[in-house]
Amino acid sequence: MKEHMMKIVIVGDAAVGKTSFIHRYVSEQFSPTYKPTVGVDFLMKVLQWSDKETVRLQIWDLSGEDRFIPVNRVFYRGALGCVLMFDVTNPSSFLRCLQRKQDLDNEATLPSGAPIPCILLANKCDLPERVVTADSIAEFSKNNGFFTWMETSVRDNRNVDEAMRRLVQEILSVQPSEDQLLSSQEDSVDLQSHDATKRQSCC
């Protein structure tokens, strides 16, 4: 049985629903009231992905408060995937996604240097006070390197499991090429080391 270990970070403004999303996904529970995350929180979930593969997720819930943004950047490192979430009833939480995505791309990259897979989630789509349109979300997603975006409602359990399934699927889809690149880089280092040894022994 092959096991994949994945660190996934959940980022976005405070009160957009990140903690509710994680608890709904991990424990299938929902509460309308959660205390704001102070710094970071951490949960695990194991998926039986196929007959031959298990996926072990380390899900990091990063605080959306401005004072924790410098701390969050440290936790981006080593992540293989990201959920960037905003609240469709709060346009400022949508506008701030651009800076959060740029921060993520600066701190978390694949071995090739490419950005890690990131899904954009438009949460609270069940509420009638929605102000962020689907067209604007689709354009933003396309222009800023998200592999896809989805509307979610943690309250109604809409697209919670599906969003995470799509993210894991995307991470697995880029892994073979990244593993091959890493292997070729290691081979290159070994060859360089071998050549240096030969030159040293000849001198």
C-alpha positions as CSV (number, residue, x, y, z in Angstrom):
1,M,0.0,0.0,0.0
2,K,1.5,3.3,-1.1
3,E,0.9,6.2,1.4
4,H,1.0,9.9,0.4
5,M,1.6,12.5,3.1
6,M,0.2,16.0,2.2
7,K,0.4,19.2,4.0
8,I,-2.5,21.5,3.0
9,V,-3.0,25.0,4.3
10,I,-6.4,26.8,4.5
11,V,-6.1,30.6,4.2
12,G,-8.4,33.5,3.9
13,D,-9.8,36.4,6.0
14,A,-11.1,35.9,9.5
15,A,-14.8,34.7,9.7
16,V,-15.0,33.5,6.1
17,G,-15.6,29.9,7.3
18,K,-12.2,28.2,7.3
19,T,-12.5,26.5,10.7
20,S,-16.1,25.5,10.0
21,F,-15.0,24.0,6.7
22,I,-12.2,22.0,8.2
23,H,-14.4,20.6,11.0
24,R,-17.1,19.8,8.6
25,Y,-14.6,17.9,6.4
26,V,-12.7,16.1,9.1
27,S,-15.4,15.2,11.6
28,E,-18.6,15.9,9.6
29,Q,-19.7,18.4,12.3
30,F,-21.0,21.9,11.9
31,S,-21.3,24.7,14.5
32,P,-22.6,28.2,13.7
33,T,-20.2,29.6,16.3
34,Y,-16.4,29.0,16.4
35,K,-13.9,31.1,18.2
36,P,-11.4,32.9,15.9
37,T,-8.3,30.8,15.2
38,V,-5.3,32.2,17.2
39,G,-2.2,31.6,15.1
40,V,-2.7,28.2,13.6
41,D,-4.7,25.0,14.3
42,F,-4.0,21.5,12.9
43,L,-6.1,18.5,12.0
44,M,-5.5,15.2,10.4
45,K,-7.6,13.1,8.0
46,V,-6.8,9.8,6.3
47,L,-8.3,8.9,3.0
48,Q,-8.5,5.5,1.4
49,W,-7.8,6.9,-2.1
50,S,-7.7,3.6,-4.0
51,D,-7.1,-0.1,-3.5
52,K,-3.4,0.7,-3.5
53,E,-3.1,4.2,-2.2
54,T,-3.7,6.0,1.1
55,V,-3.6,9.7,1.5
56,R,-2.8,11.2,4.9
57,L,-3.7,14.9,5.1
58,Q,-2.2,17.4,7.5
59,I,-4.6,20.3,7.3
60,W,-3.4,23.6,8.7
61,D,-6.0,26.2,9.6
62,L,-4.2,29.6,9.5
63,S,-5.6,32.6,11.2
64,G,-7.2,35.3,9.0
65,E,-6.3,38.1,11.3
66,D,-3.8,40.6,9.9
67,R,-1.4,40.4,12.9
68,F,-0.8,36.7,12.1
69,I,0.0,37.2,8.4
70,P,3.8,37.1,9.0
71,V,3.4,33.9,11.0
72,N,1.3,32.3,8.3
73,R,4.0,32.8,5.7
74,V,6.2,30.4,7.7
75,F,3.6,27.7,7.7
76,Y,3.2,28.0,3.9
77,R,6.6,26.3,3.5
78,G,6.4,22.6,2.8
79,A,2.7,22.7,1.8
80,L,1.7,20.7,-1.2
81,G,-1.7,22.3,-1.7
82,C,-3.8,25.2,-0.5
83,V,-7.4,26.2,0.0
84,L,-7.9,29.9,-0.4
85,M,-11.4,30.9,0.9
86,F,-13.5,34.0,0.9
87,D,-17.0,35.0,1.9
88,V,-19.4,35.8,-1.0
89,T,-21.2,38.3,1.2
90,N,-18.0,40.2,2.1
91,P,-16.3,41.8,-1.0
92,S,-13.2,42.8,1.0
93,S,-12.5,39.2,1.8
94,F,-12.5,38.5,-2.0
95,L,-10.3,41.5,-2.8
96,R,-7.7,40.4,-0.3
97,C,-7.4,37.0,-2.0
98,L,-4.9,38.5,-4.5
99,Q,-2.4,39.4,-1.8
100,R,-2.8,36.1,0.0
101,K,-2.2,34.2,-3.3
102,Q,0.9,36.2,-4.0
103,D,2.2,35.5,-0.5
104,L,1.5,31.8,-1.0
105,D,3.3,31.7,-4.4
106,N,6.3,33.4,-2.9
107,E,6.7,31.0,0.0
108,A,5.4,27.6,-1.2
109,T,6.6,26.1,-4.5
110,L,7.0,22.7,-6.0
111,P,10.6,21.4,-6.7
112,S,10.3,22.7,-10.2
113,G,9.6,26.2,-8.9
114,A,6.0,26.2,-10.0
115,P,3.3,27.3,-7.6
116,I,1.6,24.6,-5.5
117,P,-2.0,23.6,-6.5
118,C,-4.5,26.1,-5.0
119,I,-8.3,26.0,-5.1
120,L,-10.4,29.1,-4.7
121,L,-13.5,28.6,-2.6
122,A,-16.5,31.0,-2.6
123,N,-18.0,30.2,0.7
124,K,-21.5,31.0,2.2
125,C,-23.2,30.7,-1.1
126,D,-26.3,29.7,0.7
127,L,-26.8,33.3,2.0
128,P,-29.1,35.7,0.1
129,E,-26.8,38.6,0.9
130,R,-24.3,37.5,-1.8
131,V,-22.5,40.3,-3.5
132,V,-19.6,38.7,-5.3
133,T,-20.7,37.4,-8.7
134,A,-19.7,34.1,-10.3
135,D,-18.3,35.9,-13.4
136,S,-15.9,37.9,-11.3
137,I,-14.8,34.9,-9.4
138,A,-14.2,32.9,-12.6
139,E,-12.1,35.7,-14.1
140,F,-10.1,36.1,-10.9
141,S,-9.4,32.4,-10.7
142,K,-8.3,32.2,-14.3
143,N,-6.0,35.2,-14.1
144,N,-4.3,34.3,-10.8
145,G,-3.2,30.7,-11.2
146,F,-5.9,28.7,-9.4
147,F,-6.5,25.3,-11.0
148,T,-10.2,25.7,-10.3
149,W,-12.8,27.4,-8.1
150,M,-16.0,26.2,-6.5
151,E,-18.9,27.6,-4.6
152,T,-19.3,26.1,-1.1
153,S,-21.7,26.2,1.8
154,V,-20.3,24.7,5.0
155,R,-23.7,25.1,6.6
156,D,-25.4,23.1,3.9
157,N,-22.4,20.8,3.4
158,R,-22.2,21.8,-0.2
159,N,-19.0,20.9,-2.1
160,V,-16.9,20.5,1.1
161,D,-15.8,16.9,0.3
162,E,-15.8,17.6,-3.4
163,A,-13.5,20.6,-3.1
164,M,-10.9,18.6,-1.0
165,R,-11.2,15.7,-3.4
166,R,-10.4,17.9,-6.3
167,L,-7.4,19.4,-4.5
168,V,-6.0,16.0,-3.5
169,Q,-6.5,14.8,-7.1
170,E,-4.7,17.9,-8.5
171,I,-1.8,17.4,-6.0
172,L,-1.4,13.7,-7.1
173,S,-1.6,14.7,-10.8
174,V,1.5,16.9,-10.5
175,Q,3.5,14.6,-8.3
176,P,4.8,12.2,-11.0
177,S,6.4,15.0,-13.0
178,E,7.8,16.6,-9.8
179,D,9.2,13.2,-8.6
180,Q,10.8,12.7,-12.0
181,L,12.3,16.2,-11.9
182,L,13.6,15.6,-8.3
183,S,15.1,12.3,-9.4
184,S,16.9,13.9,-12.4
185,Q,18.2,16.7,-10.1
186,E,19.6,14.1,-7.7
187,D,21.2,12.3,-10.6
188,S,22.8,15.5,-11.8
189,V,24.2,16.2,-8.3
190,D,25.6,12.7,-8.1
191,L,27.3,13.1,-11.5
192,Q,28.8,16.4,-10.5
193,S,30.0,14.9,-7.3
194,H,31.5,12.0,-9.2
195,D,33.3,14.3,-11.7
196,A,34.7,16.4,-8.8
197,T,36.0,13.2,-7.2
198,K,37.7,12.2,-10.4
199,R,39.3,15.6,-10.9
200,Q,40.5,15.5,-7.3
201,S,42.1,12.1,-7.7
202,C,43.8,13.1,-10.9
203,C,45.5,16.1,-9.4
